[in-house]
Amino acid sequence: MSSQKNLHLAQQFLEKMGSGASADEIAALCTPDLDWNIPGDTGVLPWVGHQTGRQAISDFVRDTQAMIERVSLDIKDILANDNRAVILGHLQSRINATGKLIDITFAIVLTFSGTQIASFLMLEDSFAVSIAARH
């Protein structure tokens, strides 16, 4: 797939994530065997860790909508080539259970298979996320 098509797919993913689209709509952008990975403390938030399948992104969408308040999202850049796209940004979210603010810079690496997202890797300050999520 071309870098322009991958750039468009990454933008479409971000638009759906930001618009409040349903978990199923967002999961439809992904392959059935999606490789999902947000490295970090797997005991604190349910979406942190390594999982396989569309259910991982569906759960992420549902859990984040229920467990956090999105404060701000600033996409700095989206870089794409024939195989992947990298989304660079800054995110602020408040954990509902603790009231603590997560304030992080992140990189999301999307790898594609045809016209779908085959892998999702989010790199962030997992230590800060873990501290904010703990009571």
C-alpha positions, 0 to 999 in steps of 0.5 A, a space after each residue: 500500500 502507498 504511503 499516502 493511503 497509509 497516511 489516510 488510514 492513520 488519519 481516519 483512525 484518529 478521526 474515529 477515536 476522537 469523534 466518539 465512534 463506537 468500539 465496533 466502528 474503530 475495530 473494523 479498521 483493524 485486521 481480525 488478528 490485530 497485534 495490540 501492545 502498550 508496554 507498561 504496568 499490566 496490573 493497573 489499567 486493562 488496556 496496558 499490555 500485549 494482546 491479539 485480536 480486534 477485541 483488544 481495541 474494542 475493549 480499549 475504546 470501551 474502557 477508556 470511555 468509561 475510565 478516563 476523561 480526555 482533557 486534551 490531544 495534540 497530534 504533532 505529526 503523522 509520518 507514513 511509508 509503504 508499511 506503517 504510520 507513526 503518530 506523534 503527539 501529546 495527551 492529557 487524560 484524567 483517571 476517573 477513579 483517582 482524579 489524577 492527570 496523565 500528561 504524556 508525550 506519545 508515539 503510536 506505530 501502526 503497521 498495515 496489512 492491505 487496507 487495515 491496521 495489523 498492529 498497534 504499538 503505543 509508546 508512552 511514559 508508562 511509569 507516569 500512567 501507572 502512578 496516575 492510575 494507582 489510588 
